[in-house]
Amino acid sequence: MNTIITGFCIFFSSLFSCQQNESYKTVSVDEFESVISNPEVQRLDVRTLAEFSDSHIPGSLNINVLDDSFMSMADSLLSKEKPVALYCRSGKRSRKAAGILAEKGYKVYNLDKGFESWTLAGKETVK
């Protein structure tokens, strides 16, 4: 009986340990807007150049997270002294980028559901 209970405890604890990585914070559109209202926060679009050129959040840098040189470009363009607010199209690539940057010592805010959620909320974009 104790073995069964222990097994259930291990199973359920493993389910809950797969939650969001605590090394960065994923925030809603409104929270993201609040974060980037601080001029000290660096804005980073991790989509492709074509996606970025089509439309992006004003003041954003563009570094494609799928590019092999992502980390070296990030290190040369970003400061670890200032938070980074990043996004992609839907949130998948930005979670990857957030994990990479957080592991390297950056304080990171990730836009939940990405640029799609930003535009659906009617927030400002530029081309």
DSSP file (Angstrom, degrees, kcal/mol; ACC not computed):
  #  RESIDUE AA STRUCTURE BP1 BP2  ACC     N-H-->O    O-->H-N    N-H-->O    O-->H-N    TCO  KAPPA ALPHA  PHI   PSI    X-CA   Y-CA   Z-CA
    1    1 A M     >        0   0    0      0, 0.0     4,-2.2     0, 0.0     5,-0.2   0.000 360.0 360.0 360.0 -44.4    0.0    0.0    0.0
    2    2 A N  H  >  +     0   0    0      1,-0.2     4,-2.6     2,-0.2     5,-0.2   0.853 360.0  55.8 -62.4 -33.9    2.8    2.4    0.9
    3    3 A T  H  > S+     0   0    0      2,-0.2     4,-2.3     1,-0.2    -1,-0.2   0.892 107.3  48.8 -65.1 -40.0    4.5    1.7   -2.4
    4    4 A I  H  > S+     0   0    0      2,-0.2     4,-2.4     1,-0.2    -2,-0.2   0.926 112.7  47.1 -65.2 -45.6    1.3    2.7   -4.3
    5    5 A I  H  X S+     0   0    0     -4,-2.2     4,-2.4     1,-0.2    -2,-0.2   0.917 112.6  49.5 -63.2 -43.8    1.0    5.9   -2.4
    6    6 A T  H  X S+     0   0    0     -4,-2.6     4,-2.4     1,-0.2    -1,-0.2   0.906 110.0  52.0 -61.4 -41.7    4.7    6.7   -2.9
    7    7 A G  H  X S+     0   0    0     -4,-2.3     4,-2.5     1,-0.2    -2,-0.2   0.911 109.9  48.1 -61.2 -44.2    4.2    6.0   -6.6
    8    8 A F  H  X S+     0   0    0     -4,-2.4     4,-2.9     2,-0.2     5,-0.3   0.901 110.7  51.9 -63.3 -40.9    1.3    8.4   -6.9
    9    9 A C  H  X S+     0   0    0     -4,-2.4     4,-2.4     2,-0.2    -2,-0.2   0.920 112.0  45.6 -62.1 -44.5    3.2   11.1   -5.0
   10   10 A I  H  X S+     0   0    0     -4,-2.4     4,-2.0     2,-0.2    -1,-0.2   0.918 113.5  50.5 -64.5 -43.6    6.1   10.8   -7.4
   11   11 A F  H  X S+     0   0    0     -4,-2.5     4,-1.5    -5,-0.2    -2,-0.2   0.949 114.3  42.5 -60.4 -50.8    3.8   10.8  -10.4
   12   12 A F  H  X S+     0   0    0     -4,-2.9     4,-1.8     1,-0.2    -1,-0.2   0.866 112.7  52.5 -68.2 -36.6    1.9   13.9   -9.3
   13   13 A S  H  X S+     0   0    0     -4,-2.4     4,-1.3    -5,-0.3    -1,-0.2   0.860 107.7  52.8 -67.2 -33.0    5.0   15.8   -8.2
   14   14 A S  H  < S+     0   0    0     -4,-2.0     4,-0.4     2,-0.2    -1,-0.2   0.852 106.3  54.1 -70.0 -32.9    6.6   15.1  -11.6
   15   15 A L  H >< S+     0   0    0     -4,-1.5     3,-0.9     1,-0.2    -2,-0.2   0.931 112.4  42.6 -62.7 -45.3    3.5   16.5  -13.3
   16   16 A F  H >< S+     0   0    0     -4,-1.8     3,-1.0     1,-0.2    -1,-0.2   0.695 102.8  66.4 -78.8 -18.9    3.7   19.7  -11.4
   17   17 A S  T 3< S+     0   0    0     -4,-1.3    -1,-0.2     1,-0.2    -2,-0.2   0.609  88.1  70.7 -76.5 -10.0    7.5   20.1  -11.8
   18   18 A C  T <  S+     0   0    0     -3,-0.9    -1,-0.2    -4,-0.4    -2,-0.1   0.259  76.3 118.4 -88.3  12.8    7.0   20.6  -15.5
   19   19 A Q  S <  S-     0   0    0     -3,-1.0     3,-0.1     1,-0.2    -3,-0.0  -0.047  77.9 -44.4 -70.9 179.6    5.5   24.0  -15.0
   20   20 A Q        -     0   0    0      1,-0.1     2,-0.2     2,-0.1    -1,-0.2  -0.070  67.1-101.6 -49.3 138.3    6.9   27.3  -16.3
   21   21 A N    >   -     0   0    0      1,-0.2     3,-1.0    -3,-0.1    -1,-0.1  -0.456  26.5-146.1 -60.1 127.5   10.7   27.7  -15.9
   22   22 A E  T 3  S+     0   0    0      1,-0.2    -1,-0.2    -2,-0.2    -2,-0.1   0.496  85.5  82.5 -78.9  -3.2   11.2   30.0  -13.0
   23   23 A S  T 3  S+     0   0    0     84,-0.0    85,-0.5     1,-0.0     2,-0.3   0.604 102.0  24.5 -80.7  -9.9   14.2   31.7  -14.5
   24   24 A Y  S <  S-     0   0    0     -3,-1.0     2,-0.5    83,-0.1    85,-0.2  -0.953  79.6-121.7-145.1 164.6   12.0   34.0  -16.6
   25   25 A K  E     -a  109   0A   0     83,-2.3    85,-3.0    -2,-0.3     2,-0.5  -0.939  11.5-152.0-116.7 125.3    8.5   35.4  -16.3
   26   26 A T  E     -a  110   0A   0     -2,-0.5     2,-0.3    83,-0.2    85,-0.2  -0.831  26.0-173.1 -92.4 128.2    5.8   35.0  -18.9
   27   27 A V  E     -a  111   0A   0     83,-3.0    85,-3.2    -2,-0.5    82,-0.0  -0.843  23.2-107.4-125.9 157.4    3.4   37.9  -18.8
   28   28 A S     >  -     0   0    0     -2,-0.3     4,-2.9    83,-0.2     5,-0.2  -0.166  43.6 -96.8 -71.3 171.5    0.0   38.9  -20.3
   29   29 A V  H  > S+     0   0    0      1,-0.2     4,-2.6     2,-0.2     5,-0.2   0.927 125.9  47.4 -56.7 -47.9   -0.3   41.6  -23.0
   30   30 A D  H  > S+     0   0    0      1,-0.2     4,-1.8     2,-0.2    -1,-0.2   0.894 113.4  47.5 -65.1 -39.5   -1.2   44.2  -20.4
   31   31 A E  H  > S+     0   0    0      2,-0.2     4,-2.6     1,-0.2    -1,-0.2   0.906 111.7  51.2 -65.3 -40.8    1.6   43.2  -18.1
   32   32 A F  H  X S+     0   0    0     -4,-2.9     4,-2.8     2,-0.2    -2,-0.2   0.916 108.3  51.5 -61.8 -43.8    4.0   43.2  -21.1
   33   33 A E  H  X S+     0   0    0     -4,-2.6     4,-0.7     1,-0.2    -1,-0.2   0.890 111.1  48.5 -60.2 -39.7    2.9   46.7  -22.1
   34   34 A S  H >< S+     0   0    0     -4,-1.8     3,-0.5     2,-0.2     4,-0.4   0.914 111.0  50.2 -65.9 -43.4    3.5   47.9  -18.5
   35   35 A V  H >< S+     0   0    0     -4,-2.6     3,-1.4     1,-0.2     6,-0.2   0.933 111.5  47.0 -60.7 -47.8    7.0   46.3  -18.5
   36   36 A I  H 3< S+     0   0    0     -4,-2.8    -1,-0.2     1,-0.3    -2,-0.2   0.579  92.9  77.9 -77.3  -6.9    8.0   47.9  -21.8
   37   37 A S  T << S+     0   0    0     -4,-0.7    -1,-0.3    -3,-0.5    -2,-0.2   0.716  77.0  87.6 -70.4 -17.8    6.8   51.3  -20.7
   38   38 A N  S X  S-     0   0    0     -3,-1.4     3,-1.9    -4,-0.4    -4,-0.0  -0.730  77.7-146.9 -79.3 119.2   10.0   51.5  -18.6
   39   39 A P  T 3  S+     0   0    0      0, 0.0    -1,-0.1     0, 0.0    -3,-0.1   0.664  94.6  66.2 -64.7 -14.0   12.6   52.9  -20.9
   40   40 A E  T 3  S+     0   0    0      2,-0.1     2,-0.4    42,-0.0    -4,-0.1   0.682  81.5  95.2 -77.1 -18.0   15.3   50.8  -19.2
   41   41 A V  S <  S-     0   0    0     -3,-1.9     2,-0.4    -6,-0.2    43,-0.2  -0.609  73.1-136.5 -81.7 130.3   13.7   47.6  -20.6
   42   42 A Q  E     -b   84   0A   0     41,-3.0    43,-3.5    -2,-0.4     2,-0.5  -0.708  13.8-143.0 -85.6 132.5   15.2   46.2  -23.8
   43   43 A R  E     -b   85   0A   0     16,-0.5    18,-2.6    -2,-0.4     2,-0.4  -0.844  19.6-174.4-100.5 129.3   12.6   45.0  -26.3
   44   44 A L  E     -bc  86  61A   0     41,-2.8    43,-1.8    -2,-0.5     2,-0.6  -0.975  16.3-164.5-133.5 122.4   13.5   42.0  -28.4
   45   45 A D  E     -bc  87  62A   0     16,-3.2    18,-2.1    -2,-0.4    43,-0.2  -0.915   5.0-171.7 -99.5 120.0   11.7   40.4  -31.3
   46   46 A V        +     0   0    0     41,-2.7    19,-1.8    -2,-0.6    20,-0.4   0.198  49.4 106.7-101.5  16.5   13.0   36.8  -31.8
   47   47 A R  S    S-     0   0    0     40,-0.3    -2,-0.1    17,-0.2    16,-0.0  -0.165  81.7 -73.6 -81.1-178.5   11.1   36.2  -35.1
   48   48 A T     >  -     0   0    0      1,-0.1     4,-2.5    16,-0.1    -1,-0.2  -0.295  43.1-109.7 -71.0 162.2   12.6   36.1  -38.5
   49   49 A L  H  > S+     0   0    0      1,-0.2     4,-2.9     2,-0.2     5,-0.2   0.874 119.9  55.3 -60.9 -38.0   13.7   39.3  -40.3
   50   50 A A  H  > S+     0   0    0      2,-0.2     4,-1.5     1,-0.2    -1,-0.2   0.923 110.1  44.9 -62.4 -44.3   10.8   38.9  -42.7
   51   51 A E  H  > S+     0   0    0      2,-0.2     4,-1.6     1,-0.2    -2,-0.2   0.930 114.6  49.0 -63.9 -45.0    8.2   38.7  -39.8
   52   52 A F  H  < S+     0   0    0     -4,-2.5    -2,-0.2     1,-0.2    -1,-0.2   0.911 109.7  51.8 -60.1 -44.8    9.9   41.6  -38.1
   53   53 A S  H  < S+     0   0    0     -4,-2.9    -1,-0.2     1,-0.2    -2,-0.2   0.813 104.8  57.2 -64.2 -31.1    9.9   43.7  -41.3
   54   54 A D  H  < S-     0   0    0     -4,-1.5     2,-0.3     1,-0.3    -1,-0.2   0.921 130.5 -36.0 -66.1 -44.5    6.2   43.0  -41.8
   55   55 A S     <  +     0   0    0     -4,-1.6     2,-0.3    -3,-0.1    -1,-0.3  -0.874  65.5 165.8-177.6 145.1    5.3   44.5  -38.3
   56   56 A H  B     -E  126   0B   0     70,-2.5    70,-2.8    -2,-0.3     3,-0.1  -0.958  45.5 -76.5-157.2 172.0    6.7   44.6  -34.8
   57   57 A I    >   -     0   0    0     -2,-0.3     3,-1.5    68,-0.2    68,-0.2  -0.624  63.7 -97.6 -75.4 131.7    6.4   46.4  -31.4
   58   58 A P  T 3  S+     0   0    0      0, 0.0    -1,-0.1     0, 0.0    66,-0.0  -0.164 106.2  20.6 -53.2 140.1    8.0   49.8  -31.6
   59   59 A G  T 3  S+     0   0    0      1,-0.3   -16,-0.5    -3,-0.1     2,-0.3   0.527  90.3 142.9  81.9   6.6   11.5   50.1  -30.3
   60   60 A S    <   -     0   0    0     -3,-1.5    -1,-0.3   -18,-0.1   -16,-0.2  -0.578  43.2-142.9 -84.6 141.5   12.2   46.3  -30.7
   61   61 A L  E     -c   44   0A   0    -18,-2.6   -16,-3.2    -2,-0.3     2,-0.5  -0.612  19.6-133.6 -85.6 158.8   15.5   44.8  -31.8
   62   62 A N  E     +c   45   0A   0     -2,-0.2     2,-0.4   -18,-0.2   -16,-0.2  -0.962  34.8 156.7-123.0 118.3   15.4   41.8  -34.0
   63   63 A I        -     0   0    0    -18,-2.1     2,-0.4    -2,-0.5   -15,-0.1  -0.937  38.7-131.9-136.0 113.6   17.5   38.7  -33.4
   64   64 A N    >   -     0   0    0     -2,-0.4     3,-1.7     1,-0.2   -17,-0.2  -0.501   8.7-152.6 -68.2 117.0   16.1   35.4  -34.8
   65   65 A V  T 3  S+     0   0    0    -19,-1.8    -1,-0.2    -2,-0.4     5,-0.2   0.746  94.5  59.4 -63.6 -22.6   16.3   32.8  -32.1
   66   66 A L  T 3  S+     0   0    0    -20,-0.4    -1,-0.3     4,-0.1     2,-0.3   0.533  82.9 102.8 -84.7  -5.4   16.6   30.1  -34.7
   67   67 A D  S X  S-     0   0    0     -3,-1.7     3,-2.0     1,-0.1     4,-0.2  -0.585  78.1-130.1 -76.0 137.6   19.8   31.7  -36.1
   68   68 A D  T 3  S+     0   0    0      1,-0.3     3,-0.3    -2,-0.3     4,-0.2   0.767 108.3  53.6 -59.1 -26.2   23.0   29.9  -35.0
   69   69 A S  T 3> S+     0   0    0      1,-0.2     4,-2.7     2,-0.1     5,-0.3   0.207  73.4 116.4 -95.1  16.5   24.5   33.2  -33.9
   70   70 A F  H <> S+     0   0    0     -3,-2.0     4,-2.7     1,-0.2    -1,-0.2   0.917  77.6  43.1 -51.0 -52.5   21.5   34.1  -31.6
   71   71 A M  H  > S+     0   0    0     -3,-0.3     4,-2.7     1,-0.2    -1,-0.2   0.900 114.6  48.3 -67.7 -40.8   23.5   34.1  -28.4
   72   72 A S  H  > S+     0   0    0     -4,-0.2     4,-1.5     2,-0.2    -1,-0.2   0.897 114.4  47.3 -67.3 -37.3   26.5   35.9  -29.7
   73   73 A M  H  X S+     0   0    0     -4,-2.7     4,-1.9     2,-0.2     5,-0.2   0.913 112.1  50.4 -66.8 -42.0   24.3   38.6  -31.3
   74   74 A A  H  X S+     0   0    0     -4,-2.7     4,-2.8    -5,-0.3    -2,-0.2   0.928 109.5  50.8 -61.3 -45.4   22.3   38.9  -28.1
   75   75 A D  H  < S+     0   0    0     -4,-2.7    -1,-0.2     1,-0.2    -2,-0.2   0.829 113.6  45.4 -62.9 -31.5   25.5   39.3  -26.0
   76   76 A S  H  < S+     0   0    0     -4,-1.5    -1,-0.2    -5,-0.2    -2,-0.2   0.766 123.2  33.2 -83.7 -24.1   26.7   42.1  -28.4
   77   77 A L  H  < S+     0   0    0     -4,-1.9     2,-0.3    -3,-0.2    -2,-0.2   0.679 111.1  62.3-104.5 -21.1   23.4   44.0  -28.6
   78   78 A L     <  -     0   0    0     -4,-2.8     2,-0.5    -5,-0.2     6,-0.1  -0.743  68.2-136.1-110.3 154.8   21.8   43.5  -25.2
   79   79 A S    >   -     0   0    0     -2,-0.3     3,-1.2     4,-0.1   -37,-0.1  -0.921   4.7-150.9-107.9 132.0   22.9   44.5  -21.7
   80   80 A K  T 3  S+     0   0    0     -2,-0.5    27,-0.2     1,-0.2    -1,-0.1   0.632  95.7  70.5 -71.4 -12.4   22.7   42.1  -18.8
   81   81 A E  T 3  S+     0   0    0     25,-0.1    -1,-0.2     2,-0.1    25,-0.0   0.647  98.2  53.7 -78.0 -15.0   22.2   45.2  -16.6
   82   82 A K  S <  S-     0   0    0     -3,-1.2    25,-0.3     1,-0.0   -41,-0.1  -0.930  92.2-105.0-123.4 144.5   18.8   45.8  -18.0
   83   83 A P        -     0   0    0      0, 0.0   -41,-3.0     0, 0.0     2,-0.5  -0.246  29.0-138.6 -63.1 155.2   15.7   43.6  -18.3
   84   84 A V  E     -bd  42 108A   0     23,-2.9    25,-2.9   -43,-0.2     2,-0.6  -0.977  10.5-163.9-118.6 125.8   14.8   42.1  -21.7
   85   85 A A  E     +bd  43 109A   0    -43,-3.5   -41,-2.8    -2,-0.5     2,-0.3  -0.950  24.1 178.7-107.6 117.3   11.1   41.9  -22.8
   86   86 A L  E     +bd  44 110A   0     23,-3.0    25,-2.3    -2,-0.6     2,-0.3  -0.817  14.2 170.8-126.8 161.9   10.8   39.5  -25.7
   87   87 A Y  E     -b   45   0A   0    -43,-1.8   -41,-2.7    -2,-0.3   -40,-0.3  -0.981  10.8-169.9-157.3 161.5    8.3   38.0  -28.0
   88   88 A C        -     0   0    0     23,-0.3    27,-3.5    -2,-0.3    28,-0.2  -0.541  53.9 -72.6-133.0-156.1    7.8   35.9  -31.1
   89   89 A R  S    S-     0   0    0     25,-0.2    27,-2.7    -2,-0.2    28,-0.3   0.968 119.7  -3.6 -71.5 -53.4    4.7   35.2  -33.2
   90   90 A S  S    S-     0   0    0     24,-0.2    23,-0.2    25,-0.2    24,-0.1   0.532 103.9 -94.5-122.2 -10.0    2.8   32.8  -30.9
   91   91 A G  S  > S+     0   0    0     22,-0.3     4,-1.4    21,-0.1     5,-0.1   0.186  97.4  98.3 118.0 -17.1    5.1   32.2  -27.9
   92   92 A K  H  > S+     0   0    0      2,-0.2     4,-1.5     1,-0.2     3,-0.1   0.963  89.3  39.2 -70.5 -51.8    6.9   29.0  -28.7
   93   93 A R  H  > S+     0   0    0      1,-0.2     4,-2.6     2,-0.2     5,-0.2   0.867 113.9  55.9 -66.5 -35.0   10.2   30.6  -30.0
   94   94 A S  H  > S+     0   0    0      1,-0.2     4,-3.0     2,-0.2    -1,-0.2   0.850 103.3  54.6 -69.2 -31.2   10.2   33.3  -27.4
   95   95 A R  H  X S+     0   0    0     -4,-1.4     4,-2.2     2,-0.2    -1,-0.2   0.912 109.8  48.1 -63.8 -40.6   10.0   30.6  -24.6
   96   96 A K  H  X S+     0   0    0     -4,-1.5     4,-2.1     2,-0.2    -2,-0.2   0.949 114.5  44.8 -62.5 -48.6   13.1   29.0  -26.1
   97   97 A A  H  X S+     0   0    0     -4,-2.6     4,-2.9     1,-0.2     5,-0.3   0.893 110.9  54.3 -62.8 -41.2   14.8   32.4  -26.3
   98   98 A A  H  X S+     0   0    0     -4,-3.0     4,-2.7     1,-0.2     5,-0.2   0.912 109.2  48.3 -60.7 -43.0   13.7   33.3  -22.8
   99   99 A G  H  X S+     0   0    0     -4,-2.2     4,-2.1     2,-0.2    -1,-0.2   0.912 112.6  48.0 -62.8 -43.5   15.2   30.1  -21.4
  100  100 A I  H  X S+     0   0    0     -4,-2.1     4,-1.1     2,-0.2    -2,-0.2   0.947 116.4  42.5 -62.9 -49.5   18.5   30.7  -23.3
  101  101 A L  H  <>S+     0   0    0     -4,-2.9     5,-2.3     1,-0.2     3,-0.4   0.902 113.3  51.4 -67.8 -41.2   18.9   34.3  -22.1
  102  102 A A  H ><5S+     0   0    0     -4,-2.7     3,-1.6    -5,-0.3    -1,-0.2   0.904 107.1  54.3 -62.2 -40.6   17.8   33.6  -18.5
  103  103 A E  H 3<5S+     0   0    0     -4,-2.1    -1,-0.2     1,-0.3    -2,-0.2   0.807 106.3  53.3 -62.3 -28.9   20.4   30.8  -18.3
  104  104 A K  T 3<5S-     0   0    0     -4,-1.1    -1,-0.3    -3,-0.4    -2,-0.2   0.371 130.0 -93.5 -89.4   4.0   23.0   33.3  -19.4
  105  105 A G  T < 5S+     0   0    0     -3,-1.6     2,-0.2     1,-0.3    -3,-0.2   0.546  78.6 136.8 101.5   7.4   22.0   35.7  -16.6
  106  106 A Y      < -     0   0    0     -5,-2.3     2,-0.6    -6,-0.1    -1,-0.3  -0.613  55.6-125.8 -84.2 147.1   19.5   38.1  -18.3
  107  107 A K        -     0   0    0    -25,-0.3   -23,-2.9    -2,-0.2     2,-0.4  -0.859  41.3-165.6 -89.4 120.6   16.3   39.1  -16.5
  108  108 A V  E     - d   0  84A   0     -2,-0.6   -83,-2.3   -85,-0.5     2,-0.4  -0.902  27.1-169.4-124.6 137.6   13.6   38.1  -19.0
  109  109 A Y  E     -ad  25  85A   0    -25,-2.9   -23,-3.0    -2,-0.4     2,-0.5  -0.992  17.1-157.9-117.1 127.7    9.9   38.9  -19.5
  110  110 A N  E     -ad  26  86A   0    -85,-3.0   -83,-3.0    -2,-0.4     2,-0.7  -0.914  18.0-125.2-110.8 129.3    8.2   36.7  -22.2
  111  111 A L  E >   -a   27   0A   0    -25,-2.3     3,-1.9    -2,-0.5   -23,-0.3  -0.627  30.2-125.6 -74.9 113.8    5.0   37.9  -23.9
  112  112 A D  T 3  S+     0   0    0    -85,-3.2   -21,-0.1    -2,-0.7   -83,-0.1  -0.396  91.3   3.4 -61.8 129.8    2.4   35.1  -23.4
  113  113 A K  T 3> S-     0   0    0    -23,-0.2     4,-1.1    -2,-0.1     3,-0.4   0.571 109.5-126.7  65.3  12.2    1.0   34.0  -26.8
  114  114 A G  H X>  -     0   0    0     -3,-1.9     4,-1.5     1,-0.2     3,-0.7   0.128  54.6 -22.6  63.2-161.9    3.3   36.3  -28.6
  115  115 A F  H 3> S+     0   0    0    -27,-3.5     4,-2.7     1,-0.3     5,-0.2   0.778 127.9  65.3 -61.1 -30.6    2.8   39.0  -31.2
  116  116 A E  H 3> S+     0   0    0    -27,-2.7     4,-2.3    -3,-0.4    -1,-0.3   0.922 104.1  45.3 -59.1 -43.8   -0.5   37.5  -32.2
  117  117 A S  H <X S+     0   0    0     -4,-1.1     4,-1.5    -3,-0.7    -1,-0.2   0.858 111.0  54.7 -68.6 -34.3   -2.0   38.3  -28.8
  118  118 A W  H  <>S+     0   0    0     -4,-1.5     5,-2.0     2,-0.2    -2,-0.2   0.939 112.2  41.9 -62.5 -48.4   -0.4   41.8  -28.9
  119  119 A T  H ><5S+     0   0    0     -4,-2.7     3,-1.6     1,-0.2    -2,-0.2   0.881 111.0  55.7 -70.0 -37.5   -2.1   42.6  -32.2
  120  120 A L  H 3<5S+     0   0    0     -4,-2.3    -1,-0.2     1,-0.3    -2,-0.2   0.823 104.4  54.9 -62.6 -29.7   -5.4   41.0  -31.3
  121  121 A A  T 3<5S-     0   0    0     -4,-1.5    -1,-0.3    -5,-0.2    -2,-0.2   0.481 117.7-116.7 -81.4  -2.0   -5.4   43.3  -28.2
  122  122 A G  T < 5 +     0   0    0     -3,-1.6    -3,-0.2     1,-0.2    -2,-0.1   0.738  57.7 160.5  76.0  23.4   -5.1   46.3  -30.6
  123  123 A K      < -     0   0    0     -5,-2.0    -1,-0.2     1,-0.1     2,-0.1  -0.334  48.0 -78.8 -77.3 162.1   -1.7   47.3  -29.2
  124  124 A E        +     0   0    0     -2,-0.1     2,-0.3   -66,-0.0    -1,-0.1  -0.321  52.6 171.7 -66.2 135.6    0.7   49.6  -31.1
  125  125 A T        -     0   0    0    -68,-0.2     2,-0.3    -3,-0.1   -68,-0.2  -0.935  13.2-159.1-135.6 161.4    2.8   48.1  -33.9
  126  126 A V  B      E   56   0B   0    -70,-2.8   -70,-2.5    -2,-0.3     0, 0.0  -0.926 360.0 360.0-135.4 162.0    5.1   49.6  -36.6
  127  127 A K              0   0    0     -2,-0.3   -72,-0.1   -72,-0.2   -70,-0.1   0.375 360.0 360.0-106.7 360.0    6.4   48.4  -40.0
